[in-house]
Amino acid sequence: MYFISGWDTPRSKDKIGWERKMATDFSRKLSLLRQEKGISKRKAAAALGISHALLSHYDNSIREPGL
């Protein structure tokens, strides 16, 4: 089988699936912890020094923080 780029390899597709799972796990844990503590998104964002929109993106698996 011929692959055009490194992104087309079967291994890269496994990595993308793994990254999506990690992003989903992160967002789920973030949301659950925030809700368990009874903290609003606005208060959590202020405490973390990030915007409410960015925290919302983390909560919804749109973005994840760089580590």
Number of C-alpha atoms within 10 A of each C-alpha: 3 6 9 7 7 9 12 11 13 10 11 12 12 10 12 12 12 12 12 13 13 14 20 19 13 18 22 16 13 15 19 13 12 16 12 8 8 11 13 13 19 15 13 16 17 13 9 11 10 12 14 17 12 16 25 17 15 20 22 17 18 14 15 17 10 4 3
